[in-house]
Amino acid sequence: MSSCEFFRALTRASSEGGRIVIVKMLIGDNVLSDIVINGRSLLGVITNGGEVLELANKALSEGKIIETTVSGIRVILEPMEPRPTIIVVGSGL
């Protein structure tokens, strides 16, 4: 998956207003990224989901980044809260 596809999915997920977790899995020199929203993998990269999805829920509840190793793979989970959009309307006169 290209970074453009990842950021497109991230923008879509955050615009829906849900709390999300960005998951990075480091396998050797490769980094796989996924987005967990509502307890599910958005991009389908997390296939052995059980433990990683539990860690994603823990990261959301604690509100902090979790770095750990799952089945020999280094996993970094970063919770994100959507930022509210502010729209200012007026004549400016």
C-alpha positions in Angstrom: 0.0 0.0 0.0 1.3 3.4 -0.9 1.5 6.3 1.5 -1.1 8.2 -0.6 -3.6 5.4 0.0 -2.8 5.3 3.7 -3.3 9.0 4.2 -6.5 9.0 2.1 -7.9 6.3 4.4 -6.7 8.2 7.5 -8.4 11.3 6.3 -11.6 9.5 5.7 -11.5 7.7 9.0 -10.8 10.9 11.0 -13.4 12.9 9.2 -16.1 10.5 10.4 -15.3 11.6 13.9 -14.4 8.3 15.5 -11.4 7.6 17.7 -8.7 5.8 15.8 -5.4 4.1 16.4 -2.6 4.1 13.9 -0.8 0.8 14.0 2.8 0.4 12.7 4.3 -3.1 12.5 8.0 -3.2 11.9 9.2 -6.4 10.2 13.0 -6.2 9.5 13.4 -3.1 7.3 9.7 -3.1 6.3 7.0 -1.1 8.0 3.3 -2.1 7.6 0.7 0.5 8.6 -3.0 0.0 9.4 -5.8 2.0 11.0 -8.0 0.6 13.7 -11.4 2.2 14.1 -14.2 0.8 16.2 -12.2 -2.2 17.1 -11.7 -3.3 13.4 -8.8 -3.1 11.0 -9.7 -0.5 8.3 -7.1 -1.5 5.7 -6.9 -5.3 6.5 -3.2 -5.4 7.2 -3.8 -6.8 10.7 -4.8 -10.4 10.0 -3.9 -12.0 13.3 -6.0 -9.3 15.0 -6.7 -10.6 18.4 -3.8 -9.3 20.5 -3.1 -6.2 18.3 -6.7 -5.2 18.4 -6.8 -5.6 22.2 -3.7 -3.4 22.4 -5.4 -0.8 20.2 -8.3 -0.7 22.6 -5.8 -0.3 25.5 -4.0 2.5 23.7 -7.4 4.3 23.2 -8.5 3.9 26.8 -5.1 5.0 28.3 -4.6 7.7 25.7 -0.9 7.0 25.1 1.4 5.3 22.6 2.1 1.7 23.2 5.3 0.0 21.8 5.5 -3.8 22.2 6.4 -7.0 20.4 3.8 -9.4 19.2 4.9 -12.7 17.7 8.3 -11.4 17.1 7.0 -8.3 15.3 7.6 -4.8 16.8 4.3 -3.0 17.0 3.7 0.7 17.7 0.1 1.8 18.4 -0.7 5.5 18.4 -4.2 6.7 19.4 -5.6 9.7 17.7 -8.6 11.9 18.6 -10.3 13.7 15.8 -9.8 17.4 15.8 -13.0 19.5 15.5 -13.4 21.6 12.4 -14.1 25.2 13.1 -15.9 27.2 10.4 -16.2 30.9 10.8 -18.9 32.7 8.9 -19.3 36.4 8.7 -19.0 39.5 6.6 -15.8 40.8 8.1 -17.0 44.4 8.1 
